[in-house]
Amino acid sequence: LVTLCFVVGAVMLKPDWKAVAAGAVPSLPAHDAANYWFMAVSILGASISPYLFMFYSSGAIEDKWDKSYLGVNRAIAWLGMTFGGTISVSVLIVSALVLATNGIVQVDDYHQLPLMLIPIFGFWGFVLFVASLGIACFGAAVEVGLQQAYLVAQGFGWDWGEDLKPRDDPGFSTVYTVSLFLAAIPIMLGLDPLKLTIFSMALTAASLPLTVVPFLFLLNDERYVGAH
């Protein structure tokens, strides 16, 4: 909910909404075509990340979902994607109206990003941005860490589950904890977080044909999903 500050900021900046709507329509780039397509593929990789399949299905098994949960999950999917998409569009609007007007047309350093909200909210804009980034990164780290633990524990047949105590699933808990420490190493070594993020998004996108395409077949095979 903290990240809704971008939505509020976008409205307060009073953009030309017709121009916003026109800009939302996909179009071929007039310049920097290679960079454009690289970012487009990277965003696709971040949106349809293979880890989500493992993370979500493991939660469904652990919480013993049945068919009665289908409606709730459809609503969660629609509302969640709409919520995240709205905030993403708002970030683009704010960056275009704040960063671009201040001569920053290419964001290549995290230190440039807090400037987005300061002209709108003053000092609190910096606080809101740091809080938004921290919350988003924390949530992602927890999800990916859990997914690694699910993947390894299930692959080796260990006891697993986030609701169990560590002594009841030591392998699962160890992998989860170690994953977080290993993920912190590149940052501690001084690698640029923004470049690392973009690289990982592109790497994820490259794996999509191997990880997502098989699901497209399975999701349409009545032997696996029955009437659904």
N, C-alpha and C positions, 0 to 999 in steps of 0.2 A: 504493500500500500504506500510505502514511502516513495516508491518510484513514480507514483502518480504526480509528483511535483513536476515532471516533464510535461505531462498533459496540461496541468495548470499553467505552466510557463508558456507552452505553445499557444494557448488561448489568450493569455495576457499580452503576447507579442502582436496579436491581431494580424495574422498573415492574410494574404490574398487567397481565400479558400478555393476560388476557382483555379488559381495557379497550383495550389496544393493537389486538388483533384486531378488536374491535367498531368502533374508530375508523378502521380501514383499509377498512371497507366504505363505498363511496360513498353519500352521503346529501345531501339538500337542506339548505342553510344555514338556521338558525333566525334569523340576524341578518346584517347586512352582506351581503345577497345580491349586490349589484352588485360589491363588492370580491371576494367569493368567486368569482364567475364570471369576473371579469377575471383573477384569478390562475390559475384552472383553464385558461383559454384560453392564457395566457402560458406555463404549464408545457408545454402541448401544443405550442406553437410552439417551445419550446426543445428538446423531445424529438424532434420530426420536422422539424428545421431543413432547409430546402431545400439549404443549402450542403453537407450531408452527401452528397447524391446526386452532386454534382460532385466532391467530395473523394475519395469512395470509388471512383467509377468511373474517375477519372483515375489513381488508384493501381493499379487493376486493369489498365488499359491499359499503364501504365509498367512494371509487373512481369510483364506477359505472362501473366496468369492464363488458365487454360482450365477445362473442366468438372470437372477433378480437384480444383479448389479449392472446389467448392460445399460439400462436407461440412465442411471446415475453417471456412469463413465462417459456416455455420449455427451451428457450435459457438461461434465468436467472438461472434456476435450474441446468442445465448442467454446465454452466460456474462457478456458485457460488460453487457448490460441488467440481469441479475440482480445483478451486482456493484454497479453504480451505483444500482440501485433499493434494494438493502439498505442502502447507505450513506445514501441520501436519507431512508429511513424512520428510520434511527438518528438522523440530524440532527433530525428532527421530534420524536422521543422525548426526546432530550437537551434540546432547546429548551423543550419543554413542561414537563419536570420541573425545569429549572434557571431559565430566564428567567421563565416564568410564575409560579413560586413566589417569585420575587424582585420581583414587581410589574411585570415587562415583558411586557405582553400584545400589544403591537404593535411589531414591530421596524422602525424607519424610519431607522436609522443604522448604518453598518458598525461604528462604535465600540462598539456594544452586543454584537456577535457574539462577540468573544474571551472574554466572560464565561461562555460556554457550558461550556467545558472546565476553567476554573480551579477550580471547586469539586470537580472529580473528580481532576485531576492536579496541582493547585497551579500553580507557575510554569511547569512543563512543559506544562500545558494551554494556556497562551498561545503557547508555542513551537510546539506541535503544530498549533494552529489557524492561525497565520500560515503555517506550512509547507504545510498542506493547501490554504489559499486561494491561496498563491503558485503551487503546483504546478498546481492546477486552472486558474488564469488563464493560466499560461504555456502549458499544453497547448492551451487554447482559442485563444489568440492565434496560436500556430504553425499550427493547423489552418485557422483562418479566413483568415490571411494567405496560406497556400498556396492555398486555394480561390480567393481573389481573383486570384492569379497564374495559376492554371489557367484561370479564366474568361476573363480578358483575353487571355492568350497564345493560347488555342485559338480565341477569337472572331476574332482578327486573323490567325490562321494562322502565328504565330511558333513557333520552336523552344521546347519546354518540357520540364520534367522536373526534379524535385528532386535527382536523382542526377547531373545534368550540372554541369559547372563553369560559373560565371557567364559566362565569356567565350564559352561555347558556346550559352547562351540568355540574352543580356543583357536582353532585354525582360522575360522571365519573372522574372529575379532582381531587376530594378529595381522591377517592380510589387510583388513580395513585400516588398521592403525599405521602399518608400514606404508601403505599406499599414499596416505596423506603426507608422511615424511618424505618419501621419494619424490612426490610431486613438488615439494617445496625446494628441492635441491637446485633445479635450474634457475629459480628466482634468486636464491641465495648466492649463486655463482655470478649473478649480475646480468643474466640474459634479459633482453627487453621484453616486458610482459605483453605488450601489444603485438610485437612481431611473433612471439611464441604462440599467442592466441590465434593469430591469422594462419600461421603454419599448421597448427593442430586442426583448425577448421578445414583447411585444404586437404590434409591427410585423411581426415574423417570422410570428406567427400569422395576421395579416391577409393575408399573401401566400400562405398555404398553398393556398387554392382555386386560385390561378393556377399554382402551381409543383408541387404534389403530385398534384392530381386527374388531370392528363394522364398521370402515371406509372401511376396505377391502371389506365388503359385500356391503356397500352403493355405493362404487366407481364402482361396477360391476352390479348395479341395474339400468336398463334402465328407470325405472319410475322416478329416481332422476337425472340421468346424460344424458339421451337421447342417442344420437349417440356417446357420448364421454365416 
